[in-house]
Amino acid sequence: LLPTAYAEGRIIRFLSQMNGASRGILGVDIGTTAATVAAGFNGKLTLGVYPQFGLGDNLPGLLRHTRLDDILRWLHLDIAPSVVRDYLYQCSIYPGSIPATKEDHAIAHAISRQTLLLAMQQARRNFPPEARTLRKDLLPKFEPILAGGSALSDAPTPGQSLLLLLDALQPVGITSIILDQNNLLPLLGAAAESNRLLPVQVLESGAFMSLGTVVSVISSATHGTPVLRARLTYEDGSDAHAEVKFGGLEILPLGMGQTARLTLQPMSRSDIGNGPGRNAALQVAGGVMGVVIDARGRPLVLPEDPVRRRELFKKWLWSVGG
């Protein structure tokens, strides 16, 4: 486990050296043995390996670090707490089992969200001073975010993988999210010692799945208030428009291998990582999910009412094709 994590951390540090000081690079892995978080800032690496947040043998011990209610809040189905508790113990006995029903999938993803959220909270405590944040309760800006592990690669759809990451990590600003569905990051970390160009070539080869570009809106607006106007101009001159309201997810189509010009106009003093109300225009690359605008707020605040919360989750899942 530790050599694999160190190899993954090595590639994150290497890529952050190439990235420079403007943004960090984040790598996360959710597996049966542990959750791993590797963050690189201008060549400085923060690596955390958390066996207590693994999705296998240690699952019953998760309740020593979080409440059962904290797991239940991520469910989009009405499932009894006793069923979720039993699922934790069953997975610890059979860690290689695969969710068979929609209820199993919902519970597995709820657990994965909470474990990754806890691992990220632990890792943030060790970030270096140069990991500047827009606010103390938010993550630094990362570009890109690399994610792997069985919880993500085994998801029924790429949209569900993306939504899991957005809920648990809650990135800020504009970032691309790349899924390591073949568990190549540790191998690239080992290979980088002898061939520093190989990791970059593999990342650009299509061996990884680009989920797309994500725009995370920071806003204090009320639910339903327009917070962002977006326009995506394609290479053929056509464009797509969206006016995004607070609390929603919006997707603009942009396929793998395509690029387009993205123009963003925040409203109601919203912030897309450049400061409140400041516009942005940039070239973006496509992915399986295109360009995703997450206007649900940072940090993500879920309704206390379980019925309304589940309806919101169903709406978000529908938005990402889940």
Long-range contacts (C-beta under 8 A, 24 or more apart in sequence): 1-33, 1-34, 1-49, 1-51, 2-49, 4-186, 5-29, 5-34, 5-36, 5-38, 5-47, 5-49, 5-186, 6-47, 6-189, 7-185, 7-186, 7-187, 7-189, 7-190, 8-36, 8-38, 8-185, 8-186, 8-189, 9-38, 9-45, 9-47, 9-189, 10-45, 10-189, 10-190, 10-192, 10-193, 11-185, 11-186, 11-188, 11-189, 11-192, 11-199, 12-38, 12-39, 12-40, 12-45, 12-47, 12-146, 12-189, 13-38, 13-40, 13-43, 13-44, 13-45, 14-40, 14-189, 14-192, 14-196, 14-199, 15-40, 15-199, 15-200, 16-40, 16-41, 16-42, 16-43, 16-44, 16-45, 17-42, 17-43, 18-200, 19-143, 21-130, 23-140, 23-141, 23-142, 23-143, 24-131, 24-140, 24-141, 24-142, 24-143, 25-142, 25-143, 25-144, 25-145, 25-146, 26-142, 26-144, 26-145, 26-146, 26-169, 27-145, 27-146, 27-147, 27-148, 27-185, 28-116, 28-119, 28-120, 28-145, 28-146, 28-147, 28-148, 28-149, 28-165, 28-169, 29-147, 29-148, 29-149, 29-180, 29-185, 30-55, 30-112, 30-115, 30-116, 30-148, 30-149, 30-150, 30-151, 30-152, 31-55, 31-56, 31-149, 31-150, 31-151, 32-56, 32-57, 32-95, 32-96, 32-150, 33-57, 35-115, 35-116, 35-118, 35-119, 35-149, 36-119, 37-119, 37-120, 37-122, 37-123, 39-123, 39-127, 39-131, 39-140, 39-142, 41-127, 41-128, 41-130, 41-131, 41-140, 42-130, 44-128, 44-130, 46-123, 46-126, 46-127, 46-128, 46-131, 48-119, 48-122, 48-123, 48-126, 50-118, 50-119, 50-122, 53-115, 53-116, 53-118, 53-119, 54-115, 55-91, 55-95, 55-108, 55-111, 55-112, 55-115, 55-150, 55-151, 56-91, 56-92, 56-95, 57-92, 57-95, 58-92, 59-88, 59-89, 59-91, 59-92, 59-95, 59-111, 60-88, 60-89, 60-92, 62-88, 62-111, 62-114, 62-115, 63-88, 65-118, 66-114, 66-118, 70-114, 71-110, 71-111, 71-114, 72-110, 72-306, 73-110, 73-302, 73-306, 73-309, 74-109, 74-110, 74-113, 74-114, 74-167, 74-313, 75-106, 75-107, 75-110, 75-310, 75-313, 76-106, 76-310, 76-313, 76-314, 76-317, 77-102, 77-103, 77-106, 77-310, 78-306, 78-310, 79-103, 79-106, 79-107, 83-107, 84-110, 87-111, 98-154, 105-156, 108-151, 109-151, 109-155, 109-160, 109-164, 112-151, 112-152, 112-164, 112-168, 113-164, 113-167, 113-168, 114-168, 116-151, 116-164, 116-165, 116-168, 116-169, 117-167, 117-168, 117-169, 120-168, 120-169, 133-172, 134-172, 134-173, 134-218, 134-271, 134-273, 135-218, 137-299, 138-170, 138-172, 138-218, 138-298, 138-299, 139-169, 139-170, 139-171, 139-172, 140-172, 141-171, 141-172, 141-173, 141-175, 141-273, 142-171, 142-175, 143-174, 143-175, 143-176, 144-175, 144-176, 144-177, 144-178, 145-169, 145-171, 145-175, 145-176, 145-177, 145-178, 146-178, 146-180, 146-185, 146-208, 147-177, 147-178, 147-179, 147-180, 148-179, 148-180, 148-181, 148-183, 148-185, 152-179, 152-181, 153-179, 153-180, 153-181, 153-182, 153-183, 156-322, 157-320, 157-321, 157-322, 158-209, 158-211, 158-288, 158-289, 159-289, 159-317, 159-320, 159-321, 159-322, 160-317, 160-320, 160-322, 161-211, 162-211, 162-212, 162-214, 162-289, 162-292, 162-320, 163-316, 163-317, 163-320, 163-322, 165-211, 166-214, 166-216, 166-292, 166-294, 167-300, 170-216, 170-298, 170-299, 170-300, 171-214, 171-216, 172-216, 172-218, 172-273, 172-298, 173-215, 173-216, 173-272, 173-273, 173-274, 174-213, 174-214, 174-215, 174-216, 174-272, 174-273, 174-280, 174-282, 174-284, 175-213, 175-214, 175-216, 176-210, 176-212, 176-213, 176-214, 176-284, 176-285, 176-287, 177-210, 177-211, 177-212, 177-214, 177-287, 178-203, 178-208, 178-209, 178-210, 178-211, 179-208, 179-209, 179-210, 179-211, 180-208, 181-208, 181-209, 182-207, 182-208, 184-208, 206-256, 209-287, 209-288, 210-256, 210-285, 210-286, 210-287, 210-288, 211-287, 211-288, 211-289, 212-254, 212-286, 212-287, 212-288, 212-289, 212-290, 212-291, 212-292, 213-254, 213-262, 213-284, 213-285, 213-286, 213-287, 213-290, 213-291, 213-292, 214-291, 214-292, 214-293, 214-294, 215-262, 215-264, 215-272, 215-291, 215-292, 215-293, 215-294, 216-272, 216-273, 216-294, 216-298, 217-244, 217-246, 217-266, 217-270, 217-271, 217-272, 217-293, 217-294, 217-295, 217-297, 217-298, 218-270, 218-271, 218-272, 218-273, 218-297, 218-298, 219-246, 219-266, 219-268, 219-269, 219-270, 219-271, 219-295, 219-297, 220-269, 221-246, 221-268, 221-270, 222-246, 223-247, 225-268, 226-267, 226-268, 227-266, 227-267, 227-268, 227-270, 227-295, 228-264, 228-265, 228-266, 228-267, 228-270, 228-272, 228-293, 228-295, 229-264, 229-265, 229-267, 230-262, 230-263, 230-264, 230-265, 230-291, 230-293, 231-262, 231-263, 232-260, 232-261, 232-262, 232-263, 232-284, 232-291, 233-260, 233-261, 233-262, 233-263, 234-258, 234-260, 235-259, 235-260, 242-293, 244-293, 244-295, 245-295, 246-295, 246-296, 246-297, 247-295, 247-296, 247-297, 247-312, 248-295, 248-296, 248-319, 249-292, 249-293, 249-294, 249-295, 249-296, 249-316, 249-319, 249-320, 250-292, 250-293, 250-295, 250-319, 251-289, 251-290, 251-291, 251-292, 251-293, 251-319, 251-320, 252-290, 252-291, 252-293, 253-290, 253-291, 254-284, 254-285, 254-286, 254-287, 254-290, 254-291, 255-286, 255-290, 256-286, 256-287, 256-288, 257-286, 258-285, 258-286, 259-283, 259-284, 259-285, 259-286, 260-284, 260-286, 260-291, 262-291, 270-295, 289-320, 289-321, 292-320
